[in-house]
Amino acid sequence: MRAASQLLPVGAIVTVSYLRRFPLRILILGGDGYLGWPTAMHLSAAGHDVAVVDDFTRRSMHQERGTSSLTPIAPLPDRVSAWREITGRDVEMHVADITDYASLRSIFEQTRPEGIVHYGEIPSAPYSMIDRDHAAYVQQNNVIGTLNVLWAMREVAPDSHLVKLGTMGEYGTPNIDIEEGYIEIAHKGRSDTMLFPKQPGSFYHLTKVHDSNNIHFACRMWGLRATDLNQGVVYGMHTDETQLDDRLLTRFDYDELFGTALNRFAVQAVLGYPLTVYGAGHQTRGFLDIRDTMQCIALALANPAQSGEMRVYNQFTETFSVMELAEVVKEAAVHLGYEVEIDHLDNPRIEAEEHYFNPVHTKLLDLGLKPHLLSETLVESMISGVADYADRIQIDSIAPKTKWR
């Protein structure tokens, strides 16, 4: 384990220039997750008062399926203690299920948040497609949890700003350019601006559509303020804060239910297994570095929506096809001395192999986002990072078992 004293003196604070100069009271829902925990540290390091909420559903789902994070992740109390020891800053911890409204409302009353970062949802399309029970569980957890957040805002913190993690998967792959949340429609001589039509591809992605509609309604009806971040696929193992000490690591999933294609490819490259591309691999999606997620959250908090406004930002920096990602990983792995081949599997999902995909993503750039591009991110370092934990790889968790049909 890396010694904390070698990395950051106790009491030292990482400065983040694009955040406001005064502290906000920020409540992070899903603060134990892949993005939630790094976000908590990132905002705490910038001087904000941070509280996190989690009921460890993500950990429980991995136990249910017999899988685990590649990186060894410490229990949340140990993470919080390590962060306090290293930086002298505290992150307040609450263990609660946000689908329990009484518990969530009580936390709102205790923390009186000015900013709410909402990661507290089950983030897996395949998990939502296992069977009826899993589909219902994901719908219940995600939709009711977000509905509870909106009611808690209305009743306890009506002036707070909700920053909600959505997904580019809400849109699907329409045969027109994807605007940032809204579209101007002309019909029979009249025109209006409306939420962009959605074509989600799983019961999980449907929950995000329901969330967007509920948030939009609450802003219109109650004057709440919200930013809906339709995020692309996130990659990366580290942020500045996770690298301070091994006790601060975030999770790295590669299994068929929670892992991303890029993570899966990196693990397969280290194992010497063919990189498994679903179908022809022409499916194209938006991607961004985990460090850019930190930037986007901070920028949204520093520039809040107006009362009654639900803004929508398409949160990604680049687009790639699955085949392009496989080629990038293969090239990096070969450079490191691995022998890598690419294999094609029957696609377990129902999705267009060939499609138009041109989403707009300018609003976060206009706020000051400085992207880390994949060409500038050392994919080799990700592969080397995977190799460091190769003894933890569960080979039988990689092959796709969940099918859409």
N, C-alpha and C positions, 0 to 999 in steps of 0.2 A: 504493500500500500504506500502511496506517496504521502510523505509527511506534510501536514498542512503548513508547518512553520517554514518549509522550504519554498512555499508558493505564494503566500499572502500573510503578512503580519496580522496578528489579532487586532481587530479594530479598523483595519484598512477597508476602504470602500471603493468598488469599481465605479467610475463615473460614466454616465451615459448622457451625452450632450443634448440629444434631441428630446429628452423629457423635460417637463415643466420644472422650474427651479424651486417649486414648493412641493411638499409631500402631499400625496393623496391617500385616503383610506381606501384600499383596494381589496376586494374579496374575490378569490379565485376558486371557482367551482371545478372540481376534478383536479385538485392541486397535487395529487400523487402521481399523475399520469406522465406519459412521454413528453407532452408539451407543458402540462400544468406545473410540474415541479421546476423545470428550467425557467419558466416564466416567473414563478414565485421568487426564485433567487435573483433573476435579472431585475425585477422591479424593486425588490428589497435592496439590492446593491445600489440602485439609483436613489435611494433615500426615502422611498415610499413606505407607508405602514401597510403591511401585507398580512392578510389572513387567508388560510386555505381550508377548503372543505372537501372531504372525500369519505366514501364508505368502502373503498377498496374493491369495488365491483370488478375492475379490470384484473386485479390479482385473483379474485375468486373465479372469474371465467377461465383463466388459464389453468387453475387447479381443476376445474370441471373437465377441461379438455385434455389434461395431462401434458400441458406445454408450459414454457416459461421464457422469460427474457434471456437473450444471449448474455447481456451484461448482468452481473450480480447487483441487484438493486437493494439498498438498505430499506428497512421499514421506515415509514414516514417519521415517527418520533426520533429515530436515529439520524435521519437526514436533517431534521430541524435542529437537533442538538449540535450536529457537526457544523451546520451553517452558522449558528450562534458562536460556536467556539472559534471558527476561522475568521469571521468578519466582525463579531461583536454586535451583529444585528439579529433581531428576532423575527421569526415568522410564526404568527399565531395559528394554532392548529385546532380544527373542529372535525370530529368524526360524526357524520350524519348522512342520511339518505335524503336527497333533495326531493324525492317523491313523497316524503313525509312533510306535509306543509307546516305543521306545528313546529317541527325541529328547524326547518329552514327559516321560518319567520322569526323564531327566537334568535337565530344567528344574525339575521339582519338587524334585530333590535340591539344586539350586543355590539356589533361592529359598525353600524350606521355607514355603510359603504358609500363612497362617492363614485367609485368605479367598480364595475362587476365584470370579471372575465369569466366567461362561461364555456368551460371545456367538459362539463359534467355529463357526458353522454357516452353510450356504447358506440364505439367508432368502427364497426365492422360490417361491411356488406355481406360477406360470406356467413358470418355468425347469424345474421338476421334471416338467412335463407336456409338454415339447417332443416327446420320443420316449423309447424304452426306454433308450437310453444315458444320457440326462440324468436320467431317473428313478433309474437304478441308481447314477449318480454321486452324486446328492443323498443317497440312502439310505446309501451307503457312507461318505460324508464325515461326515454328521451322526450316524448311529447308532454307527459304530465310533469316531468321535472322542469322543463322550460316554462310551462304554464304556471307552475308554482313560483318560479322566479319572477314572472311578470306581476303576479298578485302581490308578492312580497315587496316588490318595488313600489307598486301603487299604494300599499298600505303603510309602508315603513320608510321607504327612501325614494319618493317620487321625483326628486331632482337628480338622482344618480344616473350614470351613463352605463348602459349595458353594451359590452363588447362580446358578441356571440360568435362562436366558431361555427360557420356553416361549411358548405362544401361545393366545389365546382360540379360535383356529381348531381346536384339538383337540376342542372340545366339539361343533362344528357348531351347528345350530339346533334343539335338541330342543323338544318341546311342553310342557316343564315348566321351572320356574325352574332356572337353572344355579347350583349351589352352588360354594363355593370348594374345588374339588379332590375333595371327598369327599361321599358321600350316605348317609344312613341308610336301610336297606332292611328292610322287614318282609315275611317270606315264609313262609307255612304255619306261622304261630305262632311263628316265630323271627325275630330281627333281628340285623343286623350293620352296621358302617360300612365302606364300600368306596370305592375310587376311582370318581369319577363316570364313567358310561358315555361313551364318545367316539364321535363321528361325523365324523371329519376329511374335508375336501373336496378333498385333493390328496395326491400322494405326499410332498410337503414336509411337510404337516401330519401325515401318518402318521409321519414320522420323529420329530416331537415327542411323539407318543403313545408310540412305542417308547422314547424317552428317559425319559419319565415312569415307564413300567413298570420300566425298568432301574434308575433312581434309587431308586424305591420298594423294589425288591428289595434293592439294595445297602445301603440304610439298615436294612432289616429283618434282613438276614443278617449284616452286618458292623458294625453300629452307627455307620455314617456319619451325618452331619448335612447336610441340604440344604433349600433353599428353592426351590421351582419357581414361577417368576413367569409366569403365563399372561397375557401382555401383549396389549393391544389394538393398534390401528394407531397408530403414532407420527407426529406432525406437528411441524413447526418446523425452522427453518434454523439457529438459534443457541442457545447456552447462554451463561452469563456468561463462561465461559473462551474459547469460540471467538471472541467479540467483542473479545478483547484485541489480536489481531493477525491479519492475513489469512493468515499462515502456519499458523494454528491452525484454519482452517476445517474443518468436517466436510462429508461429501458430501451432495448433494441429488439424488436420483434421481427421474426422471419418466417413464422409458421403460416400455414395456408389460410388461417382465419384473420390474423391480425398483422401479419407481415406485409410489407410492400414489395413490389417486383424488384426494385433496386436492392433492398435488403436481402431478398431471397437469392438474387444473382450473386451478391458478394459472398454469401455463405456457401453456395454451391461451388463457386470458384475455388474457395479455400479447401473444400472437401475433394475437389477434383471431379465433381459431378457435372454433367451437362447443364447449362443454363436453360431452364424450362420456360419457354415462351408460349403463352396461350394463343392458339390459333396461328395465323400468319404473323402476328405481332405488329400490325399496322394501326392498332388502337392508339390514339394520341390523347394525351392528357397534359395538364399544367403541373409544374413541379416547382418546389422552392426549398432552399436550405433551411434547416431548423433555426439558424441564427437570424434568418430573415423573418421567420415567424415572430421572434422576439422583437425585432424592429417594428413589425406591423402592429403588434399589440400595443407597444409603447406609443407609436405615432397616433393610433386611434384614441388612446386615452388622453394624450396631450392635446388633441384637437377634437373635442367631443361634439356629438350631434346636437342639433337644436331641439328644444322642447317640441314634441309632436313629430319628430323626424326619425325615420328609419333609413339610414344610409346603407348602401350595399357596395362593398369593395370586392373585386375579384382578386384574391390574394395568391398570386403565383408570379414567377419571374421568367420562366421559359416553358416551352412545350416540347415534348419528345414522344415518339412512338415507343412502344415496348421493345421493338426490335432495335431501335437506336440505343436504348439503355443497355441492352444486352451486348451490343457491339462496344460500347464505352467500357463496360466492366471487363469484357474479354480482353480488350487492348491493355487495360491497366494490369490485369492479372498476369497476362503473358509477360509484360515488362518486369513483373516481380518474380518470374520464374515458374508460374503455374501453367499447366497444360489445360486449356479450356476449349470446350466445344459448345455449340448452341443446338438445342433440340426443340422441336415443336410438339406441343401436346394439343389434343382436342380441347377447345375452350370450354371450361365448365360453366361459364357465364353466358348469358344471352346479351350480346352487344354487337354493334356493327363493326365488321372488320375494316371496311373502307368507309370513311366518312369525312365530311367537311368539319374543320375545327378551327375557328378563329375568334377567340374570346378577347374582349377589350380588357386591359388592366393598366390604366393610367393613373387612377386616383391616389393610390398609395405612393407611386413615384412622384406625383405632384406634391405630396406631403413631405417628401424627403427620403423615401426608401432608397438605400444604396445596396443593390442586389449582390449576393455572392453567386456567381454563375457556376454551373456544373463544370465548365471547362477550366474554371479557376479553382474549383474545389478539388483537392487531391483525392480522387476516387481510390487511388492506391493506399491512402492513409486509412480509408474505410475498410479496405480489404485487409490491411495489416492489423487494424483494430479487431476485426473479426477473428483473425488468426490468433490473437492474444487470448481469445476465449474459446478456441476450437474444441476444447475438451467438454464444453457445455452444450455443444450442438446436439439437438435431438433430430436425427436424420429422418425418422418416420413421421415427423410433424410437417414436413415440407410439401409433400405431394398433395395436390388438390383432391379432397374427398367430397366437398360440398358442391352440388350441382344445382343450377337454376331450374332445370326441367324435372 
